[in-house]
Amino acid sequence: MDPASRARINRRSGILRRLIPALLAGSILWALLYGTVGFVGFELWLALYDFSPLLTLGGTAAALITIVMVVFRRRVHPEAPDADAVSAVDKRAAQ
């Protein structure tokens, strides 16, 4: 389906009346969060770097390695579904 058709469908369904205010509020909150917490975090990182560059770089490297390992583990070994959840779905399907 071409983008113009999707836009017409969204306009006709009235979803834009709910979507645009929610999108605007979410964007403002994200900008506020990013601007305050991100800026304060960066300032704290710089203050720690002034105190001990080795500690700062070591901590940053450890955090990055941890993040990479968690992401890699989730991609390589996706979690198996819970046995109770699977049996409940099987029971409902059998009925």
KEKE-3310 file (N, C-alpha, C; in steps of 0.2 Angstrom, whole numbers, plus 5000, padded with zeros to 4 digits):
npx = (5004:5003:5011:5002:4989:4989:4990:4978:4969:4972:4969:4955:4951:4952:4962:4972:4968:4970:4983:4992:4992:4997:5009:5016:5016:5024:5036:5040:5042:5052:5062:5064:5069:5080:5088:5090:5093:5103:5112:5116:5122:5132:5140:5143:5151:5162:5167:5171:5181:5190:5194:5199:5205:5209:5200:5188:5188:5190:5178:5169:5172:5170:5156:5151:5156:5148:5135:5136:5138:5126:5117:5122:5121:5107:5103:5109:5105:5090:5077:5069:5052:5041:5037:5025:5017:5017:5010:4998:4993:4993:4983:4972:4971:4968:4955)
npy = (4994:5011:5026:5037:5032:5025:5037:5043:5033:5034:5047:5047:5038:5044:5043:5052:5062:5058:5053:5063:5073:5064:5061:5073:5076:5065:5068:5080:5076:5067:5075:5084:5075:5069:5081:5085:5074:5068:5078:5081:5069:5068:5079:5074:5063:5070:5077:5066:5061:5072:5070:5056:5050:5036:5028:5033:5030:5016:5012:5016:5008:4995:4996:4997:4985:4976:4980:4976:4962:4958:4961:4954:4941:4940:4940:4928:4918:4916:4918:4903:4899:4900:4885:4883:4892:4888:4876:4880:4887:4876:4868:4876:4877:4864:4863)
npz = (5000:4996:5003:5003:5003:5015:5023:5020:5025:5039:5042:5039:5049:5060:5069:5070:5078:5091:5090:5087:5098:5108:5103:5102:5116:5121:5114:5119:5133:5131:5126:5137:5147:5141:5139:5152:5161:5153:5151:5164:5168:5159:5163:5176:5172:5167:5178:5186:5177:5178:5191:5191:5178:5174:5181:5177:5163:5164:5170:5161:5150:5156:5157:5144:5139:5146:5142:5128:5130:5136:5126:5115:5121:5122:5108:5103:5111:5113:5125:5131:5130:5144:5153:5159:5154:5140:5142:5146:5135:5126:5132:5130:5116:5114:5117)
capx = (5000:5007:5010:4997:4983:4990:4989:4971:4966:4973:4965:4948:4949:4952:4967:4977:4966:4973:4990:4997:4994:5001:5016:5019:5018:5030:5042:5042:5045:5059:5067:5066:5073:5087:5091:5092:5097:5109:5117:5119:5126:5139:5144:5146:5156:5168:5169:5174:5187:5195:5196:5203:5204:5209:5194:5182:5189:5189:5171:5165:5174:5166:5149:5150:5157:5142:5130:5137:5137:5119:5114:5124:5118:5100:5102:5112:5102:5084:5074:5064:5046:5040:5034:5018:5013:5016:5005:4991:4991:4991:4976:4967:4970:4965:4948)
capy = (5000:5017:5030:5042:5028:5025:5043:5044:5029:5036:5053:5045:5034:5049:5041:5057:5066:5055:5052:5069:5075:5059:5061:5079:5075:5061:5071:5085:5073:5064:5081:5086:5069:5069:5087:5086:5068:5067:5084:5080:5063:5070:5083:5070:5060:5075:5078:5060:5061:5076:5067:5050:5048:5029:5025:5034:5026:5009:5011:5017:5002:4990:4997:4996:4978:4973:4981:4972:4955:4957:4962:4948:4935:4939:4938:4922:4913:4919:4914:4898:4901:4897:4878:4883:4896:4884:4871:4883:4888:4870:4866:4880:4875:4857:4863)
capz = (5000:4995:5009:5002:5005:5022:5026:5020:5030:5046:5043:5040:5055:5066:5074:5071:5084:5097:5089:5087:5105:5112:5100:5105:5123:5121:5111:5124:5139:5129:5126:5144:5150:5137:5141:5159:5164:5149:5152:5171:5168:5155:5168:5181:5169:5166:5185:5188:5173:5181:5197:5190:5171:5173:5184:5172:5157:5165:5172:5154:5146:5159:5156:5137:5138:5149:5137:5122:5131:5137:5119:5111:5124:5120:5101:5102:5115:5115:5131:5130:5133:5151:5152:5162:5149:5135:5143:5146:5128:5123:5134:5127:5109:5113:5119)
cpx = (5004:5006:5004:4990:4983:4988:4981:4967:4966:4969:4957:4946:4949:4957:4972:4975:4969:4981:4995:4998:4998:5009:5020:5021:5024:5036:5045:5045:5051:5064:5069:5070:5080:5091:5093:5096:5103:5114:5120:5123:5132:5143:5147:5152:5163:5171:5173:5181:5192:5198:5201:5201:5204:5203:5188:5182:5187:5182:5167:5166:5170:5159:5147:5151:5151:5136:5130:5136:5130:5115:5115:5121:5110:5098:5104:5107:5095:5081:5069:5058:5045:5035:5026:5014:5012:5010:4998:4989:4989:4984:4971:4966:4967:4957:4943)
cpy = (5006:5022:5035:5038:5027:5031:5045:5040:5031:5043:5052:5042:5038:5047:5047:5062:5064:5054:5058:5072:5071:5060:5068:5079:5071:5064:5076:5082:5070:5070:5083:5081:5069:5075:5088:5080:5067:5072:5083:5074:5064:5074:5079:5066:5064:5076:5072:5059:5066:5073:5061:5048:5040:5026:5027:5030:5018:5007:5011:5010:4996:4990:4995:4988:4974:4974:4976:4965:4954:4957:4955:4941:4934:4938:4931:4916:4916:4915:4909:4900:4897:4890:4879:4887:4892:4879:4874:4885:4881:4867:4870:4878:4868:4857:4865)
cpz = (5000:5001:5009:5005:5012:5026:5026:5025:5037:5047:5043:5046:5061:5071:5075:5077:5090:5096:5090:5094:5109:5109:5102:5112:5124:5119:5116:5130:5137:5129:5133:5147:5147:5139:5148:5162:5160:5150:5159:5171:5164:5160:5174:5179:5169:5173:5187:5184:5176:5187:5196:5183:5170:5176:5179:5166:5158:5167:5165:5150:5149:5157:5149:5136:5141:5145:5131:5124:5132:5130:5115:5114:5122:5113:5100:5105:5118:5120:5128:5133:5140:5149:5154:5157:5142:5136:5143:5139:5125:5125:5131:5120:5109:5114:5113)
residu = (MET:ASP:PRO:ALA:SER:ARG:ALA:ARG:ILE:ASN:ARG:ARG:SER:GLY:ILE:LEU:ARG:ARG:LEU:ILE:PRO:ALA:LEU:LEU:ALA:GLY:SER:ILE:LEU:TRP:ALA:LEU:LEU:TYR:GLY:THR:VAL:GLY:PHE:VAL:GLY:PHE:GLU:LEU:TRP:LEU:ALA:LEU:TYR:ASP:PHE:SER:PRO:LEU:LEU:THR:LEU:GLY:GLY:THR:ALA:ALA:ALA:LEU:ILE:THR:ILE:VAL:MET:VAL:VAL:PHE:ARG:ARG:ARG:VAL:HIS:PRO:GLU:ALA:PRO:ASP:ALA:ASP:ALA:VAL:SER:ALA:VAL:ASP:LYS:ARG:ALA:ALA:GLN)
# end
